[in-house]
Amino acid sequence: MKVRVFVMLKDGVLDPQGEAVRHALGALGFDGVEGVRQGKVIELDLAEGTTTETVTEMCEKLLANTVIESYRIEGL
Amino acid sequence: MKVRVFVMLKDGVLDPQGEAVRHALGALGFDGVEGVRQGKVIELDLAEGTTTETVTEMCEKLLANTVIESYRIEGL
């Protein structure tokens, strides 16, 4: 089974990567880019029957730094 | 308007970050993790009326390296 985990920096946490992208888009002539946030997607190929609890545990223990990042699980 | 761009390494392109995550999950005792691929999500806050063509151009020119990465646009 395929599960997708999205990890984004929490609101209020500075996102220098996103800022760099916003700048670069402006420099390339794209107007109207008001904000950019960059995060991670992690696609997991798991054994059938893996529970949401297990995936949540993976997120809490490894995939996300919950102090500054939030995560969302999709596909379970 | 909010647009989300997903950038993933193409199939067949080695993904050392994903491999590292797979290893680490195994080391933490999570069994049955058959594969992990890691990619990027870029959330763009764009001016109303921005077209799909413009976002595609952003992807082609900056957001994705189309030699090794594929992208998907969501939310337009």
Backbone of each chain as nested JSON, in Angstrom:
{
  "chains": [
    {"id": "A", "residues": [
      {"number": 1, "name": "MET", "atoms": {"N": [0.835, -1.199, 0.0], "CA": [0.0, 0.0, 0.0], "C": [0.87, 1.249, 0.0]}},
      {"number": 2, "name": "LYS", "atoms": {"N": [0.374, 2.253, -0.702], "CA": [1.128, 3.502, -0.827], "C": [0.53, 4.549, 0.111]}},
      {"number": 3, "name": "VAL", "atoms": {"N": [1.39, 5.182, 0.863], "CA": [0.957, 6.251, 1.753], "C": [1.82, 7.469, 1.47]}},
      {"number": 4, "name": "ARG", "atoms": {"N": [1.204, 8.623, 1.52], "CA": [1.934, 9.845, 1.253], "C": [1.905, 10.706, 2.511]}},
      {"number": 5, "name": "VAL", "atoms": {"N": [3.068, 11.188, 2.908], "CA": [3.145, 12.066, 4.079], "C": [3.649, 13.429, 3.62]}},
      {"number": 6, "name": "PHE", "atoms": {"N": [2.911, 14.466, 3.968], "CA": [3.329, 15.834, 3.658], "C": [3.884, 16.468, 4.91]}},
      {"number": 7, "name": "VAL", "atoms": {"N": [5.057, 17.026, 4.805], "CA": [5.668, 17.703, 5.96], "C": [5.915, 19.152, 5.567]}},
      {"number": 8, "name": "MET", "atoms": {"N": [5.276, 20.065, 6.277], "CA": [5.446, 21.499, 5.988], "C": [5.917, 22.202, 7.251]}},
      {"number": 9, "name": "LEU", "atoms": {"N": [6.672, 23.259, 7.07], "CA": [7.022, 24.104, 8.206], "C": [5.752, 24.744, 8.745]}},
      {"number": 10, "name": "LYS", "atoms": {"N": [5.644, 24.853, 10.076], "CA": [4.459, 25.481, 10.655], "C": [4.412, 26.954, 10.281]}},
      {"number": 11, "name": "ASP", "atoms": {"N": [3.189, 27.511, 10.291], "CA": [3.053, 28.943, 10.036], "C": [3.855, 29.702, 11.088]}},
      {"number": 12, "name": "GLY", "atoms": {"N": [4.522, 30.722, 10.647], "CA": [5.298, 31.52, 11.589], "C": [6.752, 31.103, 11.65]}},
      {"number": 13, "name": "VAL", "atoms": {"N": [7.036, 29.895, 11.17], "CA": [8.434, 29.458, 11.115], "C": [9.024, 29.95, 9.795]}},
      {"number": 14, "name": "LEU", "atoms": {"N": [10.13, 30.626, 9.882], "CA": [10.777, 31.167, 8.688], "C": [11.129, 30.065, 7.7]}},
      {"number": 15, "name": "ASP", "atoms": {"N": [10.871, 30.315, 6.424], "CA": [11.12, 29.319, 5.386], "C": [12.069, 29.904, 4.328]}},
      {"number": 16, "name": "PRO", "atoms": {"N": [13.36, 29.836, 4.58], "CA": [14.321, 30.454, 3.651], "C": [14.296, 29.836, 2.252]}},
      {"number": 17, "name": "GLN", "atoms": {"N": [14.022, 28.536, 2.158], "CA": [13.93, 27.888, 0.846], "C": [12.778, 28.48, 0.041]}},
      {"number": 18, "name": "GLY", "atoms": {"N": [11.635, 28.597, 0.704], "CA": [10.469, 29.189, 0.059], "C": [10.744, 30.619, -0.377]}},
      {"number": 19, "name": "GLU", "atoms": {"N": [11.408, 31.373, 0.493], "CA": [11.752, 32.76, 0.176], "C": [12.658, 32.843, -1.043]}},
      {"number": 20, "name": "ALA", "atoms": {"N": [13.625, 31.919, -1.111], "CA": [14.551, 31.882, -2.251], "C": [13.791, 31.618, -3.543]}},
      {"number": 21, "name": "VAL", "atoms": {"N": [12.813, 30.698, -3.475], "CA": [12.017, 30.387, -4.656], "C": [11.196, 31.614, -5.077]}},
      {"number": 22, "name": "ARG", "atoms": {"N": [10.613, 32.294, -4.093], "CA": [9.793, 33.478, -4.381], "C": [10.645, 34.537, -5.102]}},
      {"number": 23, "name": "HIS", "atoms": {"N": [11.829, 34.765, -4.581], "CA": [12.766, 35.705, -5.169], "C": [13.113, 35.332, -6.59]}},
      {"number": 24, "name": "ALA", "atoms": {"N": [13.466, 34.058, -6.767], "CA": [13.896, 33.581, -8.076], "C": [12.763, 33.709, -9.092]}},
      {"number": 25, "name": "LEU", "atoms": {"N": [11.526, 33.414, -8.676], "CA": [10.39, 33.548, -9.591], "C": [10.229, 35.004, -10.018]}},
      {"number": 26, "name": "GLY", "atoms": {"N": [10.392, 35.915, -9.064], "CA": [10.329, 37.346, -9.379], "C": [11.412, 37.728, -10.38]}},
      {"number": 27, "name": "ALA", "atoms": {"N": [12.609, 37.233, -10.137], "CA": [13.739, 37.554, -11.014], "C": [13.525, 37.012, -12.43]}},
      {"number": 28, "name": "LEU", "atoms": {"N": [12.771, 35.922, -12.526], "CA": [12.482, 35.346, -13.846], "C": [11.318, 36.046, -14.546]}},
      {"number": 29, "name": "GLY", "atoms": {"N": [10.728, 37.021, -13.863], "CA": [9.673, 37.803, -14.495], "C": [8.259, 37.348, -14.183]}},
      {"number": 30, "name": "PHE", "atoms": {"N": [8.106, 36.421, -13.233], "CA": [6.756, 35.997, -12.85], "C": [6.226, 36.955, -11.794]}},
      {"number": 31, "name": "ASP", "atoms": {"N": [5.173, 37.683, -12.153], "CA": [4.611, 38.643, -11.207], "C": [3.505, 37.991, -10.386]}},
      {"number": 32, "name": "GLY", "atoms": {"N": [3.173, 38.656, -9.309], "CA": [2.021, 38.229, -8.521], "C": [2.266, 37.005, -7.663]}},
      {"number": 33, "name": "VAL", "atoms": {"N": [3.536, 36.677, -7.428], "CA": [3.82, 35.571, -6.514], "C": [3.876, 36.161, -5.105]}},
      {"number": 34, "name": "GLU", "atoms": {"N": [2.823, 35.915, -4.34], "CA": [2.708, 36.581, -3.044], "C": [3.395, 35.828, -1.913]}},
      {"number": 35, "name": "GLY", "atoms": {"N": [3.518, 34.539, -2.083], "CA": [4.177, 33.777, -1.027], "C": [4.506, 32.382, -1.506]}},
      {"number": 36, "name": "VAL", "atoms": {"N": [5.566, 31.842, -0.985], "CA": [5.964, 30.479, -1.338], "C": [6.404, 29.762, -0.07]}},
      {"number": 37, "name": "ARG", "atoms": {"N": [5.901, 28.564, 0.114], "CA": [6.361, 27.725, 1.224], "C": [6.8, 26.403, 0.618]}},
      {"number": 38, "name": "GLN", "atoms": {"N": [7.933, 25.916, 1.073], "CA": [8.394, 24.641, 0.536], "C": [8.396, 23.568, 1.621]}},
      {"number": 39, "name": "GLY", "atoms": {"N": [7.919, 22.422, 1.253], "CA": [7.884, 21.316, 2.204], "C": [8.319, 20.024, 1.545]}},
      {"number": 40, "name": "LYS", "atoms": {"N": [8.098, 18.925, 2.261], "CA": [8.508, 17.622, 1.76], "C": [7.306, 16.717, 1.54]}},
      {"number": 41, "name": "VAL", "atoms": {"N": [7.403, 15.85, 0.547], "CA": [6.448, 14.738, 0.405], "C": [7.264, 13.477, 0.578]}},
      {"number": 42, "name": "ILE", "atoms": {"N": [6.764, 12.566, 1.355], "CA": [7.44, 11.279, 1.497], "C": [6.452, 10.193, 1.099]}},
      {"number": 43, "name": "GLU", "atoms": {"N": [6.773, 9.479, 0.037], "CA": [5.915, 8.393, -0.425], "C": [6.425, 7.086, 0.149]}},
      {"number": 44, "name": "LEU", "atoms": {"N": [5.586, 6.454, 0.931], "CA": [5.986, 5.212, 1.591], "C": [5.255, 4.043, 0.949]}},
      {"number": 45, "name": "ASP", "atoms": {"N": [5.998, 3.006, 0.67], "CA": [5.401, 1.774, 0.172], "C": [5.416, 0.792, 1.345]}},
      {"number": 46, "name": "LEU", "atoms": {"N": [4.248, 0.594, 1.954], "CA": [4.182, -0.169, 3.199], "C": [3.489, -1.509, 3.008]}},
      {"number": 47, "name": "ALA", "atoms": {"N": [3.742, -2.413, 3.938], "CA": [3.069, -3.705, 3.918], "C": [1.567, -3.484, 4.102]}},
      {"number": 48, "name": "GLU", "atoms": {"N": [0.761, -4.309, 3.432], "CA": [-0.695, -4.213, 3.568], "C": [-1.079, -4.311, 5.045]}},
      {"number": 49, "name": "GLY", "atoms": {"N": [-2.044, -3.542, 5.447], "CA": [-2.545, -3.637, 6.811], "C": [-1.835, -2.737, 7.802]}},
      {"number": 50, "name": "THR", "atoms": {"N": [-0.881, -1.959, 7.336], "CA": [-0.229, -1.001, 8.236], "C": [-1.268, 0.028, 8.683]}},
      {"number": 51, "name": "THR", "atoms": {"N": [-1.321, 0.292, 9.96], "CA": [-2.377, 1.165, 10.481], "C": [-1.952, 2.638, 10.463]}},
      {"number": 52, "name": "THR", "atoms": {"N": [-2.953, 3.491, 10.566], "CA": [-2.702, 4.929, 10.658], "C": [-1.82, 5.226, 11.862]}},
      {"number": 53, "name": "GLU", "atoms": {"N": [-2.043, 4.466, 12.955], "CA": [-1.251, 4.707, 14.172], "C": [0.236, 4.51, 13.886]}},
      {"number": 54, "name": "THR", "atoms": {"N": [0.562, 3.452, 13.137], "CA": [1.963, 3.18, 12.819], "C": [2.566, 4.321, 12.008]}},
      {"number": 55, "name": "VAL", "atoms": {"N": [1.807, 4.784, 11.023], "CA": [2.335, 5.857, 10.173], "C": [2.493, 7.144, 10.997]}},
      {"number": 56, "name": "THR", "atoms": {"N": [1.521, 7.396, 11.871], "CA": [1.62, 8.563, 12.748], "C": [2.881, 8.473, 13.606]}},
      {"number": 57, "name": "GLU", "atoms": {"N": [3.154, 7.277, 14.094], "CA": [4.357, 7.071, 14.913], "C": [5.622, 7.352, 14.088]}},
      {"number": 58, "name": "MET", "atoms": {"N": [5.621, 6.883, 12.83], "CA": [6.768, 7.16, 11.944], "C": [6.985, 8.663, 11.812]}},
      {"number": 59, "name": "CYS", "atoms": {"N": [5.883, 9.383, 11.649], "CA": [5.972, 10.838, 11.49], "C": [6.535, 11.486, 12.741]}},
      {"number": 60, "name": "GLU", "atoms": {"N": [5.988, 11.069, 13.881], "CA": [6.391, 11.685, 15.148], "C": [7.844, 11.378, 15.49]}},
      {"number": 61, "name": "LYS", "atoms": {"N": [8.264, 10.155, 15.163], "CA": [9.611, 9.733, 15.558], "C": [10.687, 10.124, 14.563]}},
      {"number": 62, "name": "LEU", "atoms": {"N": [10.333, 10.194, 13.277], "CA": [11.391, 10.391, 12.28], "C": [11.066, 11.42, 11.194]}},
      {"number": 63, "name": "LEU", "atoms": {"N": [9.885, 11.303, 10.614], "CA": [9.666, 12.045, 9.368], "C": [9.497, 13.546, 9.563]}},
      {"number": 64, "name": "ALA", "atoms": {"N": [8.904, 13.932, 10.682], "CA": [8.687, 15.361, 10.918], "C": [9.34, 15.785, 12.226]}},
      {"number": 65, "name": "ASN", "atoms": {"N": [9.835, 16.983, 12.234], "CA": [10.309, 17.59, 13.479], "C": [9.134, 18.41, 13.996]}},
      {"number": 66, "name": "THR", "atoms": {"N": [8.364, 17.806, 14.918], "CA": [7.067, 18.402, 15.28], "C": [7.182, 19.723, 16.038]}},
      {"number": 67, "name": "VAL", "atoms": {"N": [8.397, 20.098, 16.394], "CA": [8.565, 21.414, 17.018], "C": [8.3, 22.513, 15.984]}},
      {"number": 68, "name": "ILE", "atoms": {"N": [8.809, 22.299, 14.779], "CA": [8.68, 23.342, 13.761], "C": [7.887, 22.892, 12.528]}},
      {"number": 69, "name": "GLU", "atoms": {"N": [7.598, 21.601, 12.44], "CA": [6.917, 21.111, 11.241], "C": [5.583, 20.454, 11.585]}},
      {"number": 70, "name": "SER", "atoms": {"N": [4.646, 20.57, 10.645], "CA": [3.385, 19.847, 10.781], "C": [3.34, 18.799, 9.674]}},
      {"number": 71, "name": "TYR", "atoms": {"N": [2.57, 17.744, 9.896], "CA": [2.497, 16.711, 8.868], "C": [1.051, 16.306, 8.611]}},
      {"number": 72, "name": "ARG", "atoms": {"N": [0.851, 15.752, 7.429], "CA": [-0.475, 15.285, 7.033], "C": [-0.274, 13.96, 6.322]}},
      {"number": 73, "name": "ILE", "atoms": {"N": [-1.098, 12.975, 6.677], "CA": [-0.987, 11.649, 6.074], "C": [-2.117, 11.478, 5.078]}},
      {"number": 74, "name": "GLU", "atoms": {"N": [-1.8, 10.958, 3.911], "CA": [-2.804, 10.8, 2.859], "C": [-2.718, 9.395, 2.277]}},
      {"number": 75, "name": "GLY", "atoms": {"N": [-3.862, 8.8, 2.034], "CA": [-3.864, 7.542, 1.304], "C": [-4.061, 6.319, 2.164]}},
      {"number": 76, "name": "LEU", "atoms": {"N": [-4.386, 6.512, 3.446], "CA": [-4.631, 5.343, 4.304], "C": [-6.133, 5.092, 4.42]}}
    ]},
    {"id": "B", "residues": [
      {"number": 1, "name": "MET", "atoms": {"N": [-4.815, 33.063, -4.834], "CA": [-5.11, 31.655, -5.032], "C": [-3.907, 30.795, -4.658]}},
      {"number": 2, "name": "LYS", "atoms": {"N": [-4.236, 29.638, -4.097], "CA": [-3.171, 28.735, -3.642], "C": [-2.997, 27.609, -4.658]}},
      {"number": 3, "name": "VAL", "atoms": {"N": [-1.772, 27.358, -5.034], "CA": [-1.461, 26.271, -5.943], "C": [-0.377, 25.425, -5.297]}},
      {"number": 4, "name": "ARG", "atoms": {"N": [-0.49, 24.138, -5.477], "CA": [0.5, 23.241, -4.898], "C": [1.216, 22.512, -6.031]}},
      {"number": 5, "name": "VAL", "atoms": {"N": [2.522, 22.505, -5.983], "CA": [3.303, 21.792, -6.99], "C": [4.068, 20.668, -6.297]}},
      {"number": 6, "name": "PHE", "atoms": {"N": [3.921, 19.456, -6.818], "CA": [4.661, 18.317, -6.292], "C": [5.795, 18.004, -7.237]}},
      {"number": 7, "name": "VAL", "atoms": {"N": [6.985, 17.895, -6.711], "CA": [8.147, 17.55, -7.525], "C": [8.747, 16.262, -6.98]}},
      {"number": 8, "name": "MET", "atoms": {"N": [8.765, 15.237, -7.815], "CA": [9.321, 13.944, -7.395], "C": [10.419, 13.532, -8.366]}},
      {"number": 9, "name": "LEU", "atoms": {"N": [11.393, 12.792, -7.865], "CA": [12.388, 12.202, -8.76], "C": [11.682, 11.201, -9.655]}},
      {"number": 10, "name": "LYS", "atoms": {"N": [12.071, 11.141, -10.922], "CA": [11.469, 10.177, -11.833], "C": [11.821, 8.757, -11.406]}},
      {"number": 11, "name": "ASP", "atoms": {"N": [10.979, 7.817, -11.799], "CA": [11.278, 6.408, -11.529], "C": [12.601, 6.056, -12.188]}},
      {"number": 12, "name": "GLY", "atoms": {"N": [13.402, 5.312, -11.497], "CA": [14.677, 4.905, -12.06], "C": [15.813, 5.813, -11.635]}},
      {"number": 13, "name": "VAL", "atoms": {"N": [15.47, 7.023, -11.158], "CA": [16.509, 7.916, -10.65], "C": [16.749, 7.573, -9.181]}},
      {"number": 14, "name": "LEU", "atoms": {"N": [17.974, 7.347, -8.839], "CA": [18.326, 6.989, -7.467], "C": [17.913, 8.077, -6.485]}},
      {"number": 15, "name": "ASP", "atoms": {"N": [17.328, 7.675, -5.363], "CA": [16.845, 8.626, -4.37], "C": [17.52, 8.345, -3.02]}},
      {"number": 16, "name": "PRO", "atoms": {"N": [18.712, 8.895, -2.805], "CA": [19.45, 8.599, -1.569], "C": [18.728, 9.064, -0.308]}},
      {"number": 17, "name": "GLN", "atoms": {"N": [17.992, 10.177, -0.4], "CA": [17.246, 10.656, 0.764], "C": [16.177, 9.652, 1.164]}},
      {"number": 18, "name": "GLY", "atoms": {"N": [15.448, 9.174, 0.145], "CA": [14.421, 8.171, 0.407], "C": [15.015, 6.902, 0.996]}},
      {"number": 19, "name": "GLU", "atoms": {"N": [16.164, 6.494, 0.453], "CA": [16.845, 5.3, 0.951], "C": [17.236, 5.474, 2.421]}},
      {"number": 20, "name": "ALA", "atoms": {"N": [17.731, 6.674, 2.741], "CA": [18.136, 6.964, 4.126], "C": [16.936, 6.857, 5.069]}},
      {"number": 21, "name": "VAL", "atoms": {"N": [15.792, 7.364, 4.591], "CA": [14.581, 7.299, 5.419], "C": [14.155, 5.837, 5.614]}},
      {"number": 22, "name": "ARG", "atoms": {"N": [14.228, 5.051, 4.543], "CA": [13.832, 3.642, 4.625], "C": [14.702, 2.906, 5.654]}},
      {"number": 23, "name": "HIS", "atoms": {"N": [15.999, 3.162, 5.583], "CA": [16.941, 2.573, 6.52], "C": [16.629, 2.962, 7.952]}},
      {"number": 24, "name": "ALA", "atoms": {"N": [16.425, 4.251, 8.135], "CA": [16.183, 4.767, 9.482], "C": [14.892, 4.191, 10.062]}},
      {"number": 25, "name": "LEU", "atoms": {"N": [13.862, 4.05, 9.215], "CA": [12.606, 3.467, 9.708], "C": [12.836, 2.02, 10.147]}},
      {"number": 26, "name": "GLY", "atoms": {"N": [13.638, 1.291, 9.349], "CA": [13.975, -0.078, 9.722], "C": [14.71, -0.125, 11.054]}},
      {"number": 27, "name": "ALA", "atoms": {"N": [15.663, 0.776, 11.215], "CA": [16.456, 0.826, 12.449], "C": [15.597, 1.151, 13.66]}},
      {"number": 28, "name": "LEU", "atoms": {"N": [14.515, 1.893, 13.431], "CA": [13.6, 2.253, 14.531], "C": [12.6, 1.139, 14.819]}},
      {"number": 29, "name": "GLY", "atoms": {"N": [12.681, 0.052, 14.043], "CA": [11.814, -1.093, 14.32], "C": [10.54, -1.141, 13.51]}},
      {"number": 30, "name": "PHE", "atoms": {"N": [10.4, -0.266, 12.531], "CA": [9.209, -0.325, 11.682], "C": [9.444, -1.348, 10.58]}},
      {"number": 31, "name": "ASP", "atoms": {"N": [8.675, -2.409, 10.598], "CA": [8.836, -3.453, 9.584], "C": [7.922, -3.183, 8.389]}},
      {"number": 32, "name": "GLY", "atoms": {"N": [8.242, -3.844, 7.302], "CA": [7.349, -3.812, 6.152], "C": [7.421, -2.532, 5.348]}},
      {"number": 33, "name": "VAL", "atoms": {"N": [8.487, -1.763, 5.531], "CA": [8.661, -0.577, 4.697], "C": [9.404, -1.01, 3.439]}},
      {"number": 34, "name": "GLU", "atoms": {"N": [8.665, -1.107, 2.347], "CA": [9.251, -1.681, 1.132], "C": [9.96, -0.658, 0.255]}},
      {"number": 35, "name": "GLY", "atoms": {"N": [9.549, 0.559, 0.368], "CA": [10.192, 1.587, -0.451], "C": [9.826, 2.965, 0.031]}},
      {"number": 36, "name": "VAL", "atoms": {"N": [10.736, 3.896, -0.122], "CA": [10.475, 5.277, 0.256], "C": [11.041, 6.19, -0.836]}},
      {"number": 37, "name": "ARG", "atoms": {"N": [10.235, 7.138, -1.275], "CA": [10.715, 8.155, -2.21], "C": [10.424, 9.507, -1.578]}},
      {"number": 38, "name": "GLN", "atoms": {"N": [11.401, 10.385, -1.645], "CA": [11.155, 11.703, -1.064], "C": [11.14, 12.766, -2.148]}},
      {"number": 39, "name": "GLY", "atoms": {"N": [10.186, 13.644, -2.044], "CA": [10.077, 14.722, -3.018], "C": [9.777, 16.048, -2.337]}},
      {"number": 40, "name": "LYS", "atoms": {"N": [9.421, 17.033, -3.145], "CA": [9.156, 18.374, -2.623], "C": [7.719, 18.776, -2.895]}},
      {"number": 41, "name": "VAL", "atoms": {"N": [7.153, 19.553, -1.974], "CA": [5.886, 20.241, -2.243], "C": [6.205, 21.714, -2.213]}},
      {"number": 42, "name": "ILE", "atoms": {"N": [5.719, 22.443, -3.163], "CA": [5.897, 23.89, -3.155], "C": [4.513, 24.514, -3.188]}},
      {"number": 43, "name": "GLU", "atoms": {"N": [4.172, 25.223, -2.125], "CA": [2.876, 25.909, -2.066], "C": [3.053, 27.34, -2.515]}},
      {"number": 44, "name": "LEU", "atoms": {"N": [2.365, 27.689, -3.585], "CA": [2.496, 29.03, -4.143], "C": [1.226, 29.816, -3.865]}},
      {"number": 45, "name": "ASP", "atoms": {"N": [1.412, 31.034, -3.403], "CA": [0.281, 31.936, -3.227], "C": [0.345, 32.928, -4.388]}},
      {"number": 46, "name": "LEU", "atoms": {"N": [-0.541, 32.738, -5.363], "CA": [-0.444, 33.501, -6.611], "C": [-1.589, 34.484, -6.753]}},
      {"number": 47, "name": "ALA", "atoms": {"N": [-1.379, 35.491, -7.599], "CA": [-2.435, 36.455, -7.898], "C": [-3.602, 35.725, -8.564]}},
      {"number": 48, "name": "GLU", "atoms": {"N": [-4.831, 36.175, -8.271], "CA": [-6.018, 35.575, -8.89], "C": [-5.876, 35.616, -10.407]}},
      {"number": 49, "name": "GLY", "atoms": {"N": [-6.296, 34.576, -11.071], "CA": [-6.299, 34.579, -12.529], "C": [-5.022, 34.059, -13.162]}},
      {"number": 50, "name": "THR", "atoms": {"N": [-4.078, 33.629, -12.319], "CA": [-2.87, 33.03, -12.885], "C": [-3.252, 31.73, -13.59]}},
      {"number": 51, "name": "THR", "atoms": {"N": [-2.766, 31.561, -14.794], "CA": [-3.191, 30.398, -15.59], "C": [-2.306, 29.173, -15.339]}},
      {"number": 52, "name": "THR", "atoms": {"N": [-2.833, 28.033, -15.718], "CA": [-2.076, 26.789, -15.631], "C": [-0.786, 26.903, -16.437]}},
      {"number": 53, "name": "GLU", "atoms": {"N": [-0.869, 27.597, -17.582], "CA": [0.309, 27.743, -18.442], "C": [1.434, 28.437, -17.678]}},
      {"number": 54, "name": "THR", "atoms": {"N": [1.086, 29.489, -16.939], "CA": [2.096, 30.225, -16.179], "C": [2.744, 29.315, -15.139]}},
      {"number": 55, "name": "VAL", "atoms": {"N": [1.916, 28.554, -14.439], "CA": [2.472, 27.684, -13.395], "C": [3.341, 26.596, -14.03]}},
      {"number": 56, "name": "THR", "atoms": {"N": [2.892, 26.069, -15.167], "CA": [3.691, 25.071, -15.882], "C": [5.052, 25.665, -16.253]}},
      {"number": 57, "name": "GLU", "atoms": {"N": [5.031, 26.912, -16.709], "CA": [6.281, 27.597, -17.078], "C": [7.196, 27.728, -15.85]}},
      {"number": 58, "name": "MET", "atoms": {"N": [6.602, 28.071, -14.703], "CA": [7.395, 28.167, -13.463], "C": [8.078, 26.835, -13.17]}},
      {"number": 59, "name": "CYS", "atoms": {"N": [7.321, 25.758, -13.344], "CA": [7.859, 24.42, -13.07], "C": [9.006, 24.106, -14.016]}},
      {"number": 60, "name": "GLU", "atoms": {"N": [8.768, 24.362, -15.294], "CA": [9.767, 24.024, -16.317], "C": [11.039, 24.843, -16.14]}},
      {"number": 61, "name": "LYS", "atoms": {"N": [10.868, 26.111, -15.766], "CA": [12.015, 27.006, -15.702], "C": [12.754, 26.956, -14.38]}},
      {"number": 62, "name": "LEU", "atoms": {"N": [12.039, 26.701, -13.292], "CA": [12.685, 26.824, -11.982], "C": [12.404, 25.68, -11.013]}},
      {"number": 63, "name": "LEU", "atoms": {"N": [11.128, 25.326, -10.874], "CA": [10.776, 24.479, -9.739], "C": [11.244, 23.03, -9.885]}},
      {"number": 64, "name": "ALA", "atoms": {"N": [11.234, 22.527, -11.094], "CA": [11.644, 21.134, -11.297], "C": [12.802, 21.055, -12.275]}},
      {"number": 65, "name": "ASN", "atoms": {"N": [13.671, 20.124, -12.043], "CA": [14.714, 19.793, -13.017], "C": [14.151, 18.652, -13.845]}},
      {"number": 66, "name": "THR", "atoms": {"N": [13.602, 18.992, -14.997], "CA": [12.809, 18.008, -15.741], "C": [13.63, 16.854, -16.33]}},
      {"number": 67, "name": "VAL", "atoms": {"N": [14.938, 16.967, -16.23], "CA": [15.764, 15.837, -16.672], "C": [15.575, 14.652, -15.715]}},
      {"number": 68, "name": "ILE", "atoms": {"N": [15.53, 14.959, -14.44], "CA": [15.439, 13.869, -13.453], "C": [14.173, 13.925, -12.599]}},
      {"number": 69, "name": "GLU", "atoms": {"N": [13.428, 15.02, -12.707], "CA": [12.26, 15.157, -11.839], "C": [10.974, 15.322, -12.649]}},
      {"number": 70, "name": "SER", "atoms": {"N": [9.895, 14.813, -12.095], "CA": [8.586, 15.058, -12.693], "C": [7.796, 15.949, -11.74]}},
      {"number": 71, "name": "TYR", "atoms": {"N": [6.826, 16.666, -12.27], "CA": [6.034, 17.538, -11.395], "C": [4.55, 17.382, -11.678]}},
      {"number": 72, "name": "ARG", "atoms": {"N": [3.772, 17.754, -10.683], "CA": [2.318, 17.689, -10.791], "C": [1.774, 18.954, -10.145]}},
      {"number": 73, "name": "ILE", "atoms": {"N": [0.826, 19.598, -10.82], "CA": [0.25, 20.837, -10.303], "C": [-1.136, 20.531, -9.766]}},
      {"number": 74, "name": "GLU", "atoms": {"N": [-1.456, 21.059, -8.607], "CA": [-2.744, 20.777, -7.969], "C": [-3.376, 22.083, -7.494]}},
      {"number": 75, "name": "GLY", "atoms": {"N": [-4.651, 22.201, -7.677], "CA": [-5.362, 23.326, -7.079], "C": [-5.667, 24.469, -8.025]}},
      {"number": 76, "name": "LEU", "atoms": {"N": [-5.433, 24.267, -9.324], "CA": [-5.771, 25.329, -10.288], "C": [-7.143, 25.072, -10.886]}}
    ]}
  ]
}
